Amino acid sequence: MRARLLRLTLGALLTGTVLAVVPATAAFAFSDVTSSYWDYTAIQYVGSTNTWMQDYGTATFKPTTQEQRNFLAKTLVTIWAPNEQPDTSITIPDVPTSDPYWKYANVSIKLGWMPKYASGKWVPTGKIRVAGFDKAVVLALKLQTDVAGLQNVHEDNGTTYTVNGDFPYLNLAHVLQLHFNHTSESLDIDGNTLIARDEVAYSIWWAKTQMSWQLSHASWYADVSLPTLDTSNGTQSSQHQVTQYAIDTIGRGWPYIYAGEWNAASPNGYCCGTQPRGGFDCSGFVWWVMKKNESGYNSAQFRSYAGWPLPQRSSYDMAHNTTTHITFAQLQPGDLLLFASNGRSSWSDVDHGALWLGNHWIAQSTGSNAGVMLDSAAPGTYYYDTFVYGRRLIGSASAPVHVSRNVLLQGDTR
């Protein structure tokens, strides 16, 4: 459970390494951020221990205010490119050279972190989406090689998958664990959320003080090659469609939502429970990508393929109802993967599920990474070591043989 243990709660970290990061005698405290605030430590770090986010002075932080582009550019350039010189050939119609933020806007454009809009303007007081924030931070961390790999997800024969422009940055943000998995899931963010200052503070604090092995993890994405699939073959065509749809889903940046199985907050009268916003837990993501229209659940309306019978909702029940156990060597794209965090090999120990895309790549939603992502299950990784068995839906009747003991919306432990 390496990844999960690293991200229990920010509050839990206050008793450990954080105390070594933030001195007990901070220079000052923000009047609008109490010590019980969910990322008090991060805000103190970026606005008191350091002066990076003193945009509203030393008394007020405005944690829930949406971040402005000029403030964010100043923060990121000050931290990661303090000696970068502006490019005087870059013109910014709405930020004159006399503007105190001109240098930061110019450098952020020059480095590709925060480019101008199609109109040619930079919109200094404009708000920024999570996807745009993730792009700026990922590029500031010099992960361009990994971005290029995710922009070019391909089959072994060179055929490329379609990925949207946000996909590389959103995926790497989850890999790096840049976003907090809130206890109150209505606060969780996706790629289209306008990012608030408390979320910015958390991500910067994390990147500067907590990231270690996550950067090594990011290096895996320099080349993402998936199995070659013959789309004239019925089974392989289905596998290709599932893989493409999983990648499309990752490119939306949906968060981890306990018991989440849908792309939006549950409407009134929904058959199967409620969730406060769009997002997925691990088996909810499997449902979203694989399940056919049955029992009042119709995610199939959003994709080009009908899906397959999958009556069980939790990974535990999915494991319990697996009649043919697929070994690691037998896995094919679109197979369900079932894991046990305790390292045991029985269906009764299963507490996490994901989808196999091939060549050791999996698609999953996890609480430890705060959302849906492309991850590795290569030998030596956590998911390789905790794999129990797989279950095949594509090309299988997948008939249930056991009665579920779990309620429909039981979430998994990850």
N, C-alpha and C positions, 0 to 999 in steps of 0.2 A: 504493500500500500504506500510506496514511497511518495508518489505525487499527492495522494490524498492527505497524508500526514503533514505535508508541507503547507497545506492551505486550509486548516481547520477553521479558524476565524482570526481576524486581525486582533481581536481582544486577547485571544490565547497567546499571541506572539508578544504581547506587552510584558509578559513575565520572562521572556527569553532574550533573543538577540536584539530586540528593539531597544531595550534599555541601554544597550551599548552604543546604539546609533544616535538616540536622542538624549542629550544630557538632561539630568534632572533639573538643572537650573537653566531653563530656557530663558531667552532674552525677554520675552513677553508672551502673553497669551491673547488669543483673539476672543473678543467678547461674545461672538456669535458661534463659537465652537467650544462646547463644554468637554470636559475630560471623558464623558461617557459617549461622545459622538463616535459613530462607527469607525471613522478613520482619523480620529484625533491625532494619533501618533504621526501619520503620514502628513497631515496638514501642518503640524508643528515642524516637521522636518523640512518641508518645502517653503514654509513661510516664516519660520522663526530661527531654527538652526541654520538655515540658508535663507537667502533673500529672493529666491527665484520667483515666488508667487505673491509678492507684496503689492499686488496691483491696486488694491483698495486701501493701502496704508498698513500700519502695524497694529491697528486696533480691530479691524474688521476684515474677515476673509470672504464672506458671502459664499458658503460652501455649496448651496443648491442653485446658485446662479449659473446659467449656461455660459461656458467659457467663450471669450472673444478670440478671433483669429490673431489680432495684434498681441494680446497677452500671451497666447500660446506660443507664437513665434519667438517672442522675447525669451520665454522660459526655455524652450528647446535649444535655441541658438546659444544662449548663455551657458547651458549645461554641456552641450555636445559639440558646439562649433564656435567657441569664444574667440578664436583667432582667425576665423574665416573672414576674408575681406569682401566687401560688396563688389558686385559687377556693375560698373557705372553704365554699361551698355543696356542694362535692363531698365525699362521705363515702367513706372507704375502710376497710371493716371490719377488714382485716388489716394496715393500716398506720396506727397511731395518730399523732396530730399530734406526739407526743413523739419519734417515730422520726426519726433523722437523714436518712432517705431520703424522708420524707413530702413535702417540698417538691417533689422531683424526680418522685415518683410522681404527685402532684397536677397538676403542670404538664404532664406527659406525657399524662395523661388529658384535661386541659382542651384541649390542642392537638390531640388525636386521634392522637398518635403511638403511644402504647401504652395502649390502652383497658383497662378492666376486663374480666374474663371474664364469661360469661353468669351465673355464680353470684353476681356482684356483688363478688367478691374480686379483688384485684390480683395476689396471689401473688408477693411481692417476691423470693423466692429461686428462683422458677421459672425454667426454661430458656426460650430463645426460638428459634423456627425462623428459618431464613434469610428466609422470606417476611415474617415479622413484623419482622425487623431491616430488611429492604429498605423496608418501609412506613414505619417510623419515620424512616429516613434521608432517603428521598425527600420526606416531608412536612416534615422539618426544613429541607430545602433549598428549601422553598417552591415545589414543583412541582405544586401542587394543580390548576392549569389543565390540565396535561398528564395528570394522573391522571384528571380528569373526561373528557378526550377518549378515553382508552383504556377507560374504563368504558362508553363509549357508541360503540363501533365500530359503524358503520352503513353501509347502502347509500345510494346517492345519493337514493333515494326516501324515506329516513328509517327503513326497516326495520332493526332492530338485530340484531346478532349476540349470541349468548350468551357472556358472558365470566365466568370465576370471579373471586372477590374478590381473589385474589392476582395476577392477570394484570397489572394496570397497574403494580404496584410491582416485580414480577420483571422485566418488560420494561424499565422505566426503569433498573433497577439494571444490566442488561446494556448499555443505551445509554450509561450513565455510566461503564461499565467498573469498577464498584465491587468486583468479585470477581476474584481472581487465578486465572489458568489454570495450574494446577500441572503441573510436569513429571511428577511421580508422580500419575497420574490417579486413583488410588484416594483421593487427598486432595480431589478436587474436590467441590463441594457443589451440592445442588439445593434447591428451595424447602422441602422437608420436613426438611432436615438441621438438627439443633440446632447453632447457630453457636458456634464456639469463640472464645476471646479473641484468638488470633492473627489469625483472619479479621476480627474486629471492628477490630483495630488496623490491618490493611491497608486496609480500606474507609475508615476515618476519615482515615488518612494520605493516601490517594489523593484523597478529597474535599477535604481542606484544602490540599493542596500540588500536586496534579498535574492536576486537572480544569480545563479551559479551554473548548475548543470543544465538549466533550461537553454542557455545559449548553445551548449554542445548539442542538445536535442534539436535545436533549430537547424543545425548544419546538415541534418539528415535530408533536408528538403531540396538540396542542390540539384538532385535529379530524381524525379518521381516518374517511374516507369511501371506501367500496369500490363497485365497479360494481353496479348493480341487476341481479339475476338472477331470471329467471322459473322458479321451481321446478317448474312444470308442463311445462317443456321438458326433455327427457331430458339433454341436454348441460349446460344451465345448472344443472339440479338437481345433477349430479355436481360441477360447479364450486363450487356453494354448499356441498356437503358437504365437499369438500376444504378450502375456506377455513375453514369452521367447525372442522374437525379440526386444522388447522394452528394456529389460535388456541387451541384447547384444549391442544395440546401445549406451546405457548409458556407457557401458564398454569401449567405444572408446574415451570418453572424448571430444566429439565435442563441440565447443563453441556456444554461442548464436550469430547468424548472422541475422541482420534485413533482412527480405524477404528471408532468407535462407531456402532451402528445399531439399538440396542435400548433398552428402557426399564428394564432391570435388568442386573445382572451376569450374564454368560453362565453357564448351568447346565452341569453335567457332561454330556458327550456332545453338546453343541451342534455342529451340522454345520460351522459356518463361522468358526471361530476363537474368540477370547475377548476380553472387555472387562471391566475391573475393577469397573465400576459402570454404572448406567444413564446414557445420554447419547449424543450423536451428533456425528460430524463433518459436514461440509456435505453430501456425497452420501449419508451414512448417514441424515440427516434426510429427504432426498428419498425414499430407500427407504422409510423408516418411514411417510411420509404417502401415497405413491403406489403402491408396488409391490404387485401381487397375490400371492396364495399360490402360490409356485412355487419349485422348487429347494430345498425344505426350509425356506424362509423364510416365516413366516406372521404378519406384523404385521397382516394384514387381520382377524384374529380380534378385534382391539381397536376396530374401527370399523364404521360402518354401511354402507360401500360396499366392493366387492370389490377395487378397484384395477385396475391396468393392467400389461401385460408390461413389465418393465424388467430385462433380464438383466445389464446392466452395473452395476458397483458404484462406480467412481470417476468423478468429473466428467470426467476426461480421456477415459475410455472412453464415457461418455454422449455427449460431444461427437463422438467418433470415429464413433459409430453413429447420428448424426443425419442422416437422409436429406433431410429438408426443413428448411431453415434459416428459422426464424421471426424476422422483423425486430422491432425494438423497437415499431414502430407496429402490428404484427400481433399482439402478445401478448394472450392471453386468460387469465383466471383458471385456475390449475392447470398452466400451461405451466412447463417447466423453463427456468431461466436459466443460461447458461454464461458464465463470466468468465475473463479472462486478466489477471493482475496486472501483466504486463509491457506492457500496452497494445496488444498485437498482436491480429490478427484471425483467426488460424488455429486449427483444432481442436487442433493439437498444442501450443498455448500455454495451453490451458484448465487452470486449477488451482482453480476454485471453482464451486460450483453452489448454486442457491436455487430457490424457487418464487415465481411471479408471482401476486399476489392481485388486482392491478388498481389503476388510478389511481396508479401508481408505487410501490405498497406491495409489499414482498416479505417472505417468511418464510424464515429461514435459520439455520444454526448456524455460528458463527465462533469461532476461537481468540482473536482480538483482543478480542472482547466476552465471551468465556468462556461461551458457551452459545447456546441457541435464542432467537430474538427476531424481532419485527416491525421492519422497517427500511425506509428509503426508497431508491428508485432514481430519484429525480426528476432532471431535467437539472441538471448541475453537481455531482452527488454522485459519490462514488468508484464506486459500482456502475453508474451511468449511463455513466461514462467508460470503464469496463473491460468493459462488456457485449460479448460476441462474437456470439452468436445464441441463440435459444430453440429448444426442442424440445417438440412437442405430443404428449401421451399421451392426453388425453381426446378421444375421437373419432378417434383414429388407431391403426392396427394396431401402429405402433412396432416393426416387425420389424427385428432386427439384421442388418446387412449386412457387418460386419467381425468378425474374430476378436479377442477382447480379448487384449492383451499384458500386462494387469495381473492380479495375483492378486485373488481375490475381496475380500479385506479391505484392499486398498491404500487408505490414507487420503489425503486431499488436503492440499495445503500450507497451507490456511487452516482 
